[in-house]
Amino acid sequence: MSSRESAILALTASALMGVRRSYAKEGKFNKFYLVESTAWMQESFVSVLGEHASRLNIQERPSKDTSILEYITKTLFMVTKPGAVIAEGLPGKGSVNRGLKKIDRLLIPYFDKDHGDNLSVTRVYPKTKVVRGGTSTKDAIADQRRLSEGPLNGERESGLEYGTIACCKYRKADGTYAWRIIIPGTDGNHDSPMDWYTNFELMSADERQRGTAESLRFLDETMKQAGIQPDDPVEIVGHSQGGIIAAAAATDFQDKYDIQHIATLGSPIANFEIPEKTRVTAIEMDDEGIAALDGEANPHTENWLTIRCSVHEEDAPKRAFPGAEVSDSSGEKNSTHYPKYHEAGYRYAYDTGSKSVLDHDRHFQEVVEGELEEVQYYEGRISK
């Protein structure tokens, strides 16, 4: 049995256990029990799929003599022989990103044709005070939750219907400026750079492909319009897709901006080559699923802190922080990918007095130490 077949069998068995638990707990099917029951193997399963994808025989364009049917068949079903020496297909760390590098050769032209690739970025003004400032990591995560809640939950009190990037401008004691950038997750709007499809480009192992992602271009244009200078200290907070954008920016914008710290909530960022000068605070729930889409565990380095959290203390696996209780009036299991769960988990981890957590928070505060002068909000749109 191949590794791919074994992974599929294990996933199926775990999913069935989740279905059984769903009916036992709630008397009906709840898909989030599937996420919980398969949490133990999600990274490994995605890694196997990524390795297989990295061996696909995908060509940029079919030859003139190739029929469409033949091209699709060869593209999707012909893979290199096991053990073939190709740099993109070697097993190990980053198989998902290498697989997406191959797959993007097909997807990017399709997405550009369907959605367009003309990006416009406009400064907008919310009806309510969404981002409130402060310097701590807890303050930033609370602002992140408020910024994400409208597009995620359909709440429109703020007037922000699209994923909107917030730029917080801090004036330091010496008169220089520092910035905190807050990026929400996927908003699901077809004409938005924060739609789901741009994640394929964002997570590619190819820097050139990442650079074409409308969401990363959205951040770059926002930083330009906000007036962020190359020497200004910058920290970025992102949830889900926003965290992937933050990791891509820290990797690819080294020569353009001074990104000193990123904090991510539920983002699959393990395979980004983030420089040592940039600190990473990655917060992940143990059963959310999305953070496992990189197929790898996060690096263990001096500049990288991963805070693994569970919703309830009795469910917390070894080396995971249980999160503070999150109010949910429905009484049903819900997705722990919502920012409120990461916020509660971080709060619990901070309150334990963990040296690593406190050290990263201290650095996070030092980046923007000063007075908050203003918060700018930017909305992006994609057109053909």
N, C-alpha and C positions, 0 to 999 in steps of 0.2 A: 504494500500500500504506500503510495507516495505521501510526502509531507502535506501536500495540498488536500488530498483525500482524507488524511487523518485529521487535519484541522477542521474540515467541513463536518466530519463525523462527530468530533468533540463539541463543536459549536451547536450542532443539532440536538445532541443529548442534553447539553446544558440549557438550551432554549426550552426543551420539553419540560425540564424541571421547573423552569420559570413559569410556564403555563400552569403547571400543577399547583405551584405556590400561589399564583394569582387567584385561582378558583378557591383555594383553601382559605385565603385571607379575605377576599372581597366578594366571592361568589360569582365572579364574572371575569372575563379576560381583560387584563390591563397590560399593555405592551411594555410598560416600564419595569415589570418583573423580568422580562426577557433581558433587558439591559443589565439588571442587577445579577441575574443568574449566570450571565456570560462574562461578567467583569474580569474574572480571574484569567481569561485567555484572550481577551480582545486584542491586546498588543501583539501577541504571538500570531494570531489569526491574520491580522492586517499585514504583518510583516511577510507572511507566506504569500499572500495575494500580491503584495508589492514586488516580491522577488520574481513571481511568475510574470507580472506585467513588465518588469524590466527586461525580460527575455523575449517579449513579443517582437515579431519581425515587421515593425511598422516603418513604412516609407513616408517621406514628406509628401510626395505626389505620385500617383500611378503613371506609368508610361503610357504613351499614346496607344499602344497596341493592347493594353490591359483593359478588359471589360470591368464594369463596375462590380459585378458579382464576384469575379475572380479577385479583384482588389480587396473587397471586404473579407472574403474567405481567407486570403493569405494574411491579411492584417490581423484578424482576430484569432485565427486558429494555428498559424504556423509559428512555432517558437524555436529558438535555438536548441540544439541537443544539450542534455545535461552535461555540465563540465566544460562547455564551450568557453573559450577565453574571450570575453567581451567585458570591458571595464564597467559598462552600465548594468551588467547583469550579475556581477559577482555577489554572492550571498554576504549578509552581514549588515552592519548599521547603515541606515539610509535607503533600504530597499524600496520603501514607499515613495520617497522623493525621486529615486531613479526611475521607478515605474511610471510616475507621473510625467517625468521628462519625456518618456516614449509616448505615452497616451496623449499628451498635450499637442503632439504633432497632428493628431486628428481633431482634437477638441477645439483648439484655439481658433482655427479658421471657421469652424461651425458656429462657435459662440459669437465671433466678430460679425458673421453674416446675420445671425439671428437677433443679436442685441445691439450691434453697432460697436464702435470703439472710439467714438468722439466723446471726450470727457469735458464737462463744464462744471466748475466749482464756484459756488456763490455763498457769500456771507449771509447768514440768516439770523433772526432775532426771536428767540422763544418767548412765549407769553408768560412763562413762569421762571423762577430762578432755579434752574436745573442743577447746575454745577455751583457749589457753594464755597469751594476753596479749602483752605487748611493745608498743612504740610505733611501730615502723617500718611502712612500707607492706608490706614483705616479710613481716613478722610477721603482719599482718592478712590478707594473701592466703593464707598458710599455714593460718591459722585458718579462713578461708573454705573452703578445699579440704576440710579435715577435717569441717567442718559440713555440706558438701554431699555428701560421698562416701557416707554411709549411704543416704539416700533415692535417690540417683542409681544406685548400684551394687548395692543390695540388701544392703549390709553392715549388720548390726544390732547390732554389739558395743556401740555407745553406747546402744542402746535407743531411739534417735530414729527412728521410722518415718515421721514426717510432717516436711515442711519446717518447721524450727524457727528462730525468730529469737533470736539471742544479743545481750544487752546488757551491755557491759563498762563498769563504773563505776570511774572514775579519780578519786582525790583529789589535788588540786593543792596546792602548797606553801602557798597562802593559805587553805586549808580549803574552797575551793569544789570543785564536781564537774564533770567532763567525761565524755562518753560516746562509746564506739565501738559502733555497731550493725552486726551482721553478718547479712545476709539470704541464704539459699540460693536456688537456682533452683527451677524447677518440680518438684514431687514426684510428680505423676501420680495422686494419690489423689482419688477422685471427691468426697469430702466435705471436701476441704481448700481453704482460701483460696489455696493455692499451686498449684492445678491450672492446666492450660494455658489454660482458657477466660477467666480473668480478665484475661489480657493484652489482649484486645480492648478492654475498658473502659479499662485502664491507658494505652493508647496513643491514646486518642481525643483529638481537638483540643478537645473540650468539657470544661472543668474540672468541670462538674456530673456528667458521665458518669464521669470519672476518680474522682470522689469516691465513687461507688457501687461501685467495684471492691472485692471482698472482700479482696483482697491488700493494698491500700492502707489499708483500714479495719483490717486485721490489724496493720499497722505502727503506726498511730495508737493503737490500744487497747493494744498492747504498750508503747509509750512512756509512756502514761498509767500503766499498772500498775507499770512500772519506777520511776516517780517522777521522770521527767525534767522539769525546770522550764523555762519559756520562755527564761530567760537562761543556761541551761547550754550550753556549747559542745558541738556534736554533729558526728560524722563517721559516714558510712554506707558500708559495703562490701557490694556485691551482685553475685552471679553471675547472668547471664542474666535471668530474670524479676526476681530480686532487685535487679539494677541498674536495671531499668525502675522498680521501686518506689522506689528511691533517688532517681532523677531526678524522678519525679512528686512525691515528698515535698519535694525541694529547690525545686520549682516552686510547689507548692500550699500548703505548710506555712510559708510565710515569716513569717506573723503568729503562728504557734503555737510554733515552735521555732527555735533559732539553729543551723541546719545550715551549717557552715563548709566542709566538704569531703566529696565523695563519690568513691569509687573503684569503677568498674564493670568487670566481666569478661565480655566477649562479649555486651553488651547494646545493643539498637538505641535509642539515646537522643538522636540528633542533633536532633530537632525539639522537644525540651522547652525552654521559655523559662526556663532556670536563671539566677537573678540573679547579677550580677557578684560579690557578696560570697561566693558559694560557689565554691570551686575544684573542678574536675572532673579526675580522672585516669581516662581510659578506655583499657582494654587490649583489643585486638581481634586475633584471629588472621586472617590474610589469606584463609583458605579455610574458615572455619567456617560461614558462611551466616547464622546467627542474627543476628549484629551488623549484617547488611546489610538487615534487614527494615524499617528506617526509611526506606529508599529514598534516603538522603542521606548525604553525607560529614559528619563532625562539624565543628562550627564551629572556626575558627582565631582564638582570642581569648587575651588575657593570662591569663585564669583557667582556660582549658580546654586540657588536654594529652591528646593521643591517641597511644598507643603501639601501632603496628601491628607484628605479629610473624609470623614464619614458623617452622615447625618445624625446618627444616634450612637452613643458610646458603646452599647452592647454589640453593634454591628461593625465596629472599627477593627480592621485587620491590624496585624502587627505593624508598628512604625507608622500608623496613620493617626492623625489628630481627629477625635470626634468633634463634630461641629455643634455649636449651640443650637437649641431647638429653633426651627423656623416655623412660624405660624402658617397653617394651611387649613382653611375652613372646610375644604372638601372632604377630608378624612380619607382620601385615596392617595396611593403612591403616585408621585409626580416626578417629572424630570429634574434631577439634581443639577442639570446644566444651567438652570436659571442663576443669575448673579447673586441672588439673595442667599443661596447655599454657600457659595464661595466666600461671601461676606461673613456669614456666620462661622464658617470653618476657620477663616483667618483670625477672627476675633478670639475664638477659643485658643488657637495656637499662640497668639500674642499674649493672652492672659496667663498662659502657663509659665511665662518668663523664659522661654527658650532663648539661649544665647544667640543662636544663628538668626532667629526671627528678629530679635531686638537689634542685632548688628545690621541686618539688611534694612530695617526700618530707619535706623539712624542715618545710614547712607542715603536712603530715599528722601529723608527730610533735608539733608544737607544740600542736595542738588538744587532745590528751589527755596532755600532759606532766604526769607525776605518778605516783603509786603505784596499781596496780590493786587495788581493794578487793574486788570480787566480779564474777562473771559470772552473769547471770540468763538462763534459757532459757524461751521461751514457744512454745506450740503452739496452732494455731488449728484450729477445726472449723466446717463449714457444715452447717446443717440446715434443713428446711422448716418 
